Amino acid sequence: ITATCEYWFIQSFDAKLRRWLAVLLIFNWHTLYSGSRTLINTVEYCLTCLTLAVYQNNQKDVDMKKSLQYLPLVGLGFILRPTSALLWAPFCAIDVFNLLRKRRFKTILKWLSLSLAVVVLCVIIDSVFYGSVTITPLNFFIVNVYNNLGVNYGTHPWHWYLSAGLPALLGPLIFPLVVSLTARAPARSNLASREPDRFILPVVFNLVCLSCLPHKEMRFLQSSLPFLFLLIAPTLSKYFTSLQRMLEVIFVVGNVCGALFLSLVHQRGVVDAALFIGSSGAELTIKGEGVELLQLMPCHSTPLYSHIHTNISTRFLECTPNLQNDESYREEADIFYADPESWLQNNFSQDSEKPDLIMYFDVLTPTIKRYLEDYTVCATFFHTMFPEGKVGGHVVIRAKKSLATLACDNRFIDGSPRIFRDIVNIFKAVLKI
């Protein structure tokens, strides 16, 4: 789906830009990494590519009868991910204003009606499935803006998207982006030369609005990538052929290596551990079926149903949002990490209540070492070369000594390609020097 939408997007522009747009879109490390992931941000990104393709094709319409043809797709994106409206609000406002000036009221009414129909249809579908009237954008606003529950998952300063988000998302492309923006800064009398400038406003408006919210994530900028590449591609296409080819090779190799590292090496331990529990969890104890697993990790650290696929009772630290606005509310994960031993004693005071298996990051070992005296190590999984805070470099699975079988043999598992580990270890050694 991602590849198809990117193809339509690329084909909607002239041949001069297609080559660089194809390279930028297909080989960007973030799209390589996230393009196949089942995240709503990936769906939003695909819809953005498709909507931009329709928008660009309609720019050739002299009569402006199809100038708002992209609006139904904007409506669909708004229902699926309400923040997508931030990117399209400037275009919609400008196009509607131009149509009003030309008194094209029928065109406005036609496409606005179709967009509203898409929104209403989606609301009806949601309401039928939930059993009550459900307006997703309204719920999104109440939870994420009015109640600001996103702060439960971390906060960042207002400049984070500029100082960290965009540089991480674009990598070395941040430099041609700056060149592209500064080159367009002077006013131009030639309207044709200002053609790419229209893609600046959606990016700026989106960044300003998202920066006002304290909770920020890099994936929130994923749908901005097509707009950003439309700003970068004209600058790169002006370089001489030999330099262009060299830049393409550097960009492709660097981004492919980055995507492979993120997909195959970085933070893979939780996935390997979940697959191991699914395939061998019942063999680690003499109980066989009915094994109980306790995950002592930060919220949303590991996959569960999608990877385990077996009858193993699993308890994990909860981070349920404070929907009741209780001032004394504390997440279970925060309570645990404040005093791990007390939490374990309060929840598993009796030996019969203790779980059969425990999964945790290795940085937790010194804190709960007394509780772990009754457990033996079954397997240790490489997780990341860059441990930070509550997230350690390895994931450990232990089983009760009284129940452990020969399958619980303290093995070390690292499924990442060795070449990546060697390269990163070299870089880490150089940095220490």
VEXDREN-2710 file (C-alpha; in Angstrom, 1 decimal):
% VEXDREN-2710
k/r/px/py/pz
1/ILE/0.0/0.0/0.0
2/THR/2.8/2.4/0.9
3/ALA/4.7/1.7/-2.3
4/THR/1.6/2.2/-4.5
5/CYS/0.7/5.5/-2.9
6/GLU/4.3/6.7/-3.3
7/TYR/4.3/5.7/-6.9
8/TRP/1.1/7.7/-7.6
9/PHE/2.6/10.6/-5.8
10/ILE/5.8/10.5/-7.8
11/GLN/4.0/10.2/-11.1
12/SER/2.0/13.3/-10.5
13/PHE/5.0/15.6/-10.9
14/ASP/7.2/16.4/-13.9
15/ALA/10.1/14.3/-15.0
16/LYS/12.7/16.7/-13.6
17/LEU/11.5/16.1/-10.0
18/ARG/10.5/12.4/-10.4
19/ARG/14.0/11.0/-10.1
20/TRP/14.9/12.7/-6.8
21/LEU/11.4/12.3/-5.4
22/ALA/11.7/8.5/-6.1
23/VAL/15.1/8.3/-4.4
24/LEU/14.0/10.4/-1.4
25/LEU/10.7/8.6/-0.8
26/ILE/11.8/5.1/-1.4
27/PHE/15.2/5.2/0.4
28/ASN/14.4/7.5/3.3
29/TRP/15.4/5.5/6.4
30/HIS/12.2/6.3/8.2
31/THR/9.9/5.2/5.4
32/LEU/11.9/2.1/4.9
33/TYR/11.5/1.3/8.6
34/SER/7.9/2.4/9.1
35/GLY/6.3/1.9/5.7
36/SER/5.3/-1.7/6.5
37/ARG/4.3/-1.1/10.1
38/THR/0.7/-1.3/11.1
39/LEU/0.6/2.2/12.6
40/ILE/-2.1/4.9/11.9
41/ASN/0.8/7.3/11.1
42/THR/1.7/5.0/8.2
43/VAL/-1.9/5.1/7.0
44/GLU/-1.8/8.9/7.3
45/TYR/1.4/9.0/5.3
46/CYS/-0.1/6.9/2.5
47/LEU/-3.2/9.1/2.4
48/THR/-1.0/12.2/2.3
49/CYS/0.9/10.8/-0.8
50/LEU/-2.4/9.9/-2.5
51/THR/-4.0/13.3/-1.7
52/LEU/-1.0/15.2/-2.9
53/ALA/-1.1/13.2/-6.2
54/VAL/-4.7/14.2/-6.7
55/TYR/-4.0/17.8/-5.6
56/GLN/-1.1/18.2/-8.0
57/ASN/-3.0/16.7/-11.0
58/ASN/-5.8/19.1/-10.4
59/GLN/-3.5/22.1/-10.6
60/LYS/-3.6/21.7/-14.3
61/ASP/-7.4/22.3/-14.3
62/VAL/-7.8/25.8/-15.8
63/ASP/-11.5/25.9/-15.1
64/MET/-11.0/25.0/-11.4
65/LYS/-13.9/22.6/-11.5
66/LYS/-11.7/19.9/-9.9
67/SER/-9.6/22.2/-7.8
68/LEU/-11.2/20.7/-4.6
69/GLN/-11.2/17.1/-5.8
70/TYR/-8.8/16.2/-3.0
71/LEU/-11.2/17.2/-0.3
72/PRO/-12.9/13.8/0.2
73/LEU/-9.5/12.3/0.8
74/VAL/-8.7/15.0/3.3
75/GLY/-12.0/14.2/5.1
76/LEU/-11.0/10.5/5.3
77/GLY/-7.6/11.4/6.6
78/PHE/-9.2/13.7/9.2
79/ILE/-11.4/10.9/10.5
80/LEU/-8.5/8.4/10.7
81/ARG/-6.0/10.8/12.1
82/PRO/-7.4/14.3/13.0
83/THR/-4.0/16.0/13.0
84/SER/-3.7/15.4/9.3
85/ALA/-6.1/18.3/8.8
86/LEU/-3.2/20.6/9.9
87/LEU/-1.3/19.9/6.7
88/TRP/-4.3/20.5/4.5
89/ALA/-6.0/23.4/6.2
90/PRO/-3.8/26.0/4.3
91/PHE/-4.5/24.5/0.9
92/CYS/-8.2/24.1/1.6
93/ALA/-8.5/27.7/2.8
94/ILE/-6.6/29.1/-0.2
95/ASP/-8.5/27.1/-2.8
96/VAL/-11.9/27.9/-1.3
97/PHE/-10.9/31.6/-1.1
98/ASN/-9.9/31.5/-4.8
99/LEU/-13.2/29.8/-5.8
100/LEU/-15.2/32.4/-3.8
101/ARG/-13.5/35.2/-5.7
102/LYS/-14.4/33.6/-9.0
103/ARG/-18.0/32.9/-7.7
104/ARG/-17.6/29.1/-8.2
105/PHE/-20.2/28.3/-5.5
106/LYS/-21.4/25.1/-7.1
107/THR/-17.9/23.7/-7.2
108/ILE/-17.4/24.5/-3.5
109/LEU/-20.7/23.1/-2.5
110/LYS/-20.1/19.9/-4.6
111/TRP/-16.7/19.0/-3.0
112/LEU/-17.6/20.1/0.5
113/SER/-20.7/18.0/0.3
114/LEU/-18.8/14.9/-0.8
115/SER/-16.2/15.5/2.0
116/LEU/-18.9/15.9/4.6
117/ALA/-20.5/12.7/3.3
118/VAL/-17.2/10.8/3.8
119/VAL/-17.0/12.1/7.4
120/VAL/-20.6/11.3/8.2
121/LEU/-20.2/7.8/6.7
122/CYS/-17.2/7.1/8.9
123/VAL/-19.0/8.4/12.0
124/ILE/-21.9/6.1/11.2
125/ILE/-19.6/3.1/10.9
126/ASP/-17.8/3.9/14.1
127/SER/-21.1/4.4/15.9
128/VAL/-22.5/1.1/14.7
129/PHE/-19.4/-0.8/15.9
130/TYR/-19.2/1.0/19.3
131/GLY/-22.9/0.8/19.9
132/SER/-23.2/4.6/20.5
133/VAL/-22.6/7.9/18.7
134/THR/-18.8/8.1/18.3
135/ILE/-17.1/11.0/16.7
136/THR/-13.5/10.1/16.5
137/PRO/-12.0/13.6/15.9
138/LEU/-14.0/15.0/18.9
139/ASN/-12.8/12.2/21.2
140/PHE/-9.2/12.7/19.9
141/PHE/-9.4/16.4/20.8
142/ILE/-10.9/15.8/24.3
143/VAL/-8.2/13.2/25.2
144/ASN/-5.1/14.6/23.5
145/VAL/-5.7/18.4/23.7
146/TYR/-8.4/19.2/26.3
147/ASN/-7.3/16.6/28.8
148/ASN/-3.8/16.5/27.5
149/LEU/-3.3/12.9/28.4
150/GLY/-0.4/12.6/26.0
151/VAL/1.9/13.9/28.8
152/ASN/1.6/10.5/30.4
153/TYR/3.9/9.2/27.7
154/GLY/6.5/11.9/27.9
155/THR/7.0/15.7/27.3
156/HIS/9.4/17.7/25.2
157/PRO/10.3/21.4/24.9
158/TRP/8.5/23.5/22.3
159/HIS/11.5/23.4/19.9
160/TRP/11.9/19.6/19.9
161/TYR/10.6/19.1/16.4
162/LEU/13.1/21.6/15.0
163/SER/16.0/20.7/17.2
164/ALA/15.6/16.9/17.2
165/GLY/12.6/15.6/15.3
166/LEU/13.3/17.0/11.8
167/PRO/17.1/16.3/12.0
168/ALA/16.5/12.7/13.0
169/LEU/13.8/12.3/10.4
170/LEU/15.8/13.7/7.5
171/GLY/19.3/13.0/8.5
172/PRO/21.8/14.8/6.1
173/LEU/18.8/16.0/4.1
174/ILE/18.4/18.7/6.7
175/PHE/21.1/20.7/4.9
176/PRO/19.5/20.8/1.4
177/LEU/16.2/21.6/3.2
178/VAL/17.8/24.7/4.8
179/VAL/19.4/25.7/1.5
180/SER/16.0/25.3/-0.2
181/LEU/14.2/27.4/2.4
182/THR/16.9/30.2/2.4
183/ALA/17.0/30.3/-1.4
184/ARG/13.3/31.0/-1.5
185/ALA/13.4/33.6/1.2
186/PRO/13.8/36.6/-1.2
187/ALA/10.7/37.8/-2.9
188/ARG/10.3/36.9/-6.5
189/SER/8.4/38.7/-9.2
190/ASN/8.1/35.6/-11.4
191/LEU/5.1/33.5/-10.2
192/ALA/6.4/30.3/-11.9
193/SER/9.6/30.4/-9.8
194/ARG/7.5/30.5/-6.7
195/GLU/5.6/27.3/-7.6
196/PRO/7.3/25.0/-5.0
197/ASP/6.8/27.7/-2.3
198/ARG/3.2/26.6/-1.8
199/PHE/4.4/23.5/0.0
200/ILE/6.2/25.5/2.7
201/LEU/3.0/26.8/4.4
202/PRO/1.5/23.3/5.3
203/VAL/4.8/22.2/6.8
204/VAL/5.2/25.4/8.9
205/PHE/1.6/25.4/10.0
206/ASN/1.8/21.7/11.0
207/LEU/5.0/22.2/12.9
208/VAL/3.7/25.3/14.8
209/CYS/0.5/23.5/15.9
210/LEU/2.2/20.3/16.9
211/SER/4.9/22.2/18.8
212/CYS/2.2/23.7/21.0
213/LEU/1.4/20.2/22.5
214/PRO/3.9/19.0/25.2
215/HIS/3.8/15.4/24.1
216/LYS/5.9/15.0/20.9
217/GLU/6.9/12.0/18.8
218/MET/8.9/11.8/15.6
219/ARG/6.2/9.6/14.0
220/PHE/3.9/12.6/14.2
221/LEU/5.9/14.2/11.4
222/GLN/5.8/11.2/9.1
223/SER/3.0/12.6/7.0
224/SER/5.0/15.8/6.5
225/LEU/7.7/13.9/4.6
226/PRO/6.2/14.2/1.1
227/PHE/5.9/18.0/1.6
228/LEU/9.5/18.2/2.8
229/PHE/10.8/16.2/-0.1
230/LEU/8.9/18.5/-2.5
231/LEU/11.0/21.3/-1.0
232/ILE/14.3/19.4/-1.1
233/ALA/14.0/17.8/-4.6
234/PRO/14.2/21.0/-6.7
235/THR/17.4/22.0/-4.9
236/LEU/19.0/18.6/-5.4
237/SER/17.9/18.4/-9.0
238/LYS/19.9/21.5/-9.8
239/TYR/23.3/19.9/-9.1
240/PHE/25.5/18.6/-11.9
241/THR/25.1/15.0/-13.0
242/SER/28.3/13.7/-11.5
243/LEU/27.6/15.3/-8.2
244/GLN/24.0/14.2/-8.3
245/ARG/25.0/10.6/-8.8
246/MET/27.4/10.8/-5.9
247/LEU/24.8/12.3/-3.6
248/GLU/22.3/9.7/-4.6
249/VAL/24.8/6.9/-3.8
250/ILE/25.6/8.4/-0.5
251/PHE/22.0/9.0/0.4
252/VAL/20.8/5.5/-0.7
253/VAL/23.6/3.6/1.0
254/GLY/23.4/5.6/4.2
255/ASN/19.6/5.3/4.5
256/VAL/19.5/1.6/3.7
257/CYS/22.1/0.9/6.3
258/GLY/20.2/3.0/8.8
259/ALA/16.9/1.2/8.0
260/LEU/18.6/-2.2/8.3
261/PHE/20.1/-1.3/11.6
262/LEU/16.8/-0.1/13.0
263/SER/14.9/-3.1/11.7
264/LEU/17.4/-5.9/12.4
265/VAL/19.6/-4.7/15.4
266/HIS/18.3/-1.8/17.5
267/GLN/15.8/-2.8/20.2
268/ARG/15.1/-6.2/18.8
269/GLY/15.4/-8.0/22.2
270/VAL/11.8/-7.6/23.2
271/VAL/10.6/-9.1/19.9
272/ASP/13.0/-12.1/20.2
273/ALA/11.9/-12.6/23.8
274/ALA/8.2/-12.6/22.9
275/LEU/8.8/-15.1/20.1
276/PHE/10.8/-17.3/22.4
277/ILE/8.0/-17.2/25.0
278/GLY/5.5/-18.2/22.3
279/SER/7.6/-21.1/21.0
280/SER/9.3/-22.3/24.1
281/GLY/7.6/-20.7/27.1
282/ALA/5.6/-23.9/28.0
283/GLU/8.8/-25.9/28.0
284/LEU/10.6/-23.8/30.5
285/THR/8.7/-25.2/33.5
286/ILE/7.3/-28.6/34.5
287/LYS/3.8/-27.1/34.5
288/GLY/3.7/-27.1/30.7
289/GLU/0.3/-25.6/30.0
290/GLY/-1.0/-22.8/32.2
291/VAL/2.3/-21.0/32.6
292/GLU/2.1/-17.5/34.2
293/LEU/4.5/-14.8/32.9
294/LEU/5.2/-11.4/34.6
295/GLN/6.7/-8.6/32.5
296/LEU/8.6/-6.0/34.6
297/MET/9.2/-3.4/31.9
298/PRO/8.1/0.1/31.0
299/CYS/4.7/0.3/29.4
300/HIS/4.3/-0.9/25.8
301/SER/7.8/-2.4/25.8
302/THR/7.0/-5.8/24.2
303/PRO/4.6/-7.2/21.7
304/LEU/2.0/-9.6/23.1
305/TYR/-0.8/-11.4/21.3
306/SER/0.8/-10.7/17.8
307/HIS/3.9/-12.7/18.7
308/ILE/3.2/-15.1/21.6
309/HIS/0.2/-17.1/20.1
310/THR/0.0/-19.5/22.9
311/ASN/-2.0/-20.1/26.1
312/ILE/0.3/-18.3/28.6
313/SER/-1.2/-15.9/31.2
314/THR/0.7/-12.7/31.1
315/ARG/0.7/-9.8/33.5
316/PHE/2.5/-6.5/32.6
317/LEU/2.8/-3.1/34.2
318/GLU/-0.2/-1.0/33.2
319/CYS/-0.2/2.7/32.1
320/THR/-4.0/3.3/31.9
321/PRO/-4.6/6.9/31.0
322/ASN/-6.1/9.0/33.8
323/LEU/-9.5/9.5/32.1
324/GLN/-11.2/10.4/35.4
325/ASN/-8.8/13.3/36.1
326/ASP/-8.0/11.9/39.5
327/GLU/-5.2/14.2/41.0
328/SER/-3.9/11.3/43.2
329/TYR/-3.7/8.9/40.2
330/ARG/-0.4/7.1/39.6
331/GLU/0.3/4.6/36.9
332/GLU/1.2/1.1/38.0
333/ALA/4.6/1.3/36.2
334/ASP/5.5/4.5/38.1
335/ILE/4.5/2.9/41.4
336/PHE/6.7/-0.2/40.6
337/TYR/9.8/1.7/39.5
338/ALA/9.5/4.0/42.6
339/ASP/10.1/0.9/44.8
340/PRO/10.3/-2.4/42.9
341/GLU/10.8/-4.6/45.9
342/SER/7.9/-3.2/47.8
343/TRP/5.6/-3.6/44.8
344/LEU/6.6/-7.2/44.3
345/GLN/6.2/-7.9/48.0
346/ASN/2.7/-6.4/48.0
347/ASN/1.5/-8.2/44.9
348/PHE/3.2/-11.5/45.4
349/SER/3.7/-12.0/49.1
350/GLN/3.0/-15.7/49.1
351/ASP/5.3/-18.1/47.2
352/SER/2.3/-19.7/45.6
353/GLU/1.3/-16.3/44.1
354/LYS/4.7/-15.8/42.4
355/PRO/4.7/-16.1/38.6
356/ASP/6.4/-19.0/36.9
357/LEU/8.3/-16.8/34.5
358/ILE/9.7/-13.3/34.8
359/MET/10.8/-11.1/31.9
360/TYR/12.7/-7.8/32.5
361/PHE/15.5/-5.6/31.3
362/ASP/18.9/-6.4/32.8
363/VAL/19.3/-2.9/34.4
364/LEU/16.6/-4.0/36.9
365/THR/18.6/-6.9/38.2
366/PRO/20.5/-5.1/41.1
367/THR/17.2/-3.5/42.3
368/ILE/15.2/-6.8/42.6
369/LYS/18.1/-9.3/43.2
370/ARG/16.7/-10.6/46.5
371/TYR/13.4/-11.4/44.8
372/LEU/15.2/-13.1/42.0
373/GLU/17.0/-15.6/44.3
374/ASP/14.1/-18.0/43.7
375/TYR/14.6/-17.8/39.9
376/THR/17.1/-19.1/37.5
377/VAL/18.1/-17.6/34.2
378/CYS/16.6/-19.3/31.2
379/ALA/17.6/-17.0/28.4
380/THR/19.2/-13.6/27.8
381/PHE/18.4/-11.6/24.6
382/PHE/20.4/-8.8/23.1
383/HIS/18.3/-5.7/22.9
384/THR/20.2/-2.6/22.1
385/MET/23.8/-1.2/22.0
386/PHE/22.5/2.0/23.5
387/PRO/20.8/1.3/26.9
388/GLU/19.1/4.2/28.5
389/GLY/17.2/4.7/31.7
390/LYS/14.8/1.9/32.4
391/VAL/15.6/0.2/29.1
392/GLY/18.7/-2.1/29.4
393/GLY/21.0/-3.6/26.8
394/HIS/19.5/-7.1/27.3
395/VAL/16.2/-8.8/28.0
396/VAL/16.3/-11.5/30.6
397/ILE/13.8/-14.4/31.1
398/ARG/13.9/-16.3/34.4
399/ALA/11.9/-19.3/35.7
400/LYS/11.2/-20.5/39.2
401/LYS/14.0/-22.8/40.3
402/SER/11.5/-25.3/41.7
403/LEU/9.7/-25.5/38.3
404/ALA/12.5/-25.0/35.8
405/THR/13.3/-27.7/33.3
406/LEU/16.4/-28.5/31.3
407/ALA/15.2/-26.1/28.6
408/CYS/15.9/-23.3/31.1
409/ASP/19.7/-23.4/30.3
410/ASN/20.9/-19.8/30.6
411/ARG/21.4/-19.4/26.9
412/PHE/22.3/-16.1/25.2
413/ILE/20.4/-15.2/22.0
414/ASP/21.4/-12.4/19.6
415/GLY/19.6/-12.6/16.3
416/SER/21.1/-9.4/14.8
417/PRO/23.6/-9.6/12.0
418/ARG/27.1/-9.6/13.3
419/ILE/28.4/-7.0/10.9
420/PHE/26.2/-4.3/12.4
421/ARG/27.3/-5.1/15.9
422/ASP/30.9/-4.9/14.8
423/ILE/30.4/-1.5/13.1
424/VAL/28.6/0.0/16.0
425/ASN/31.2/-1.3/18.5
426/ILE/33.9/0.3/16.4
427/PHE/32.1/3.7/16.5
428/LYS/31.5/3.4/20.3
429/ALA/35.2/2.7/20.8
430/VAL/36.2/5.7/18.7
431/LEU/33.8/7.9/20.6
432/LYS/35.4/6.8/23.9
433/ILE/38.8/7.8/22.6
END
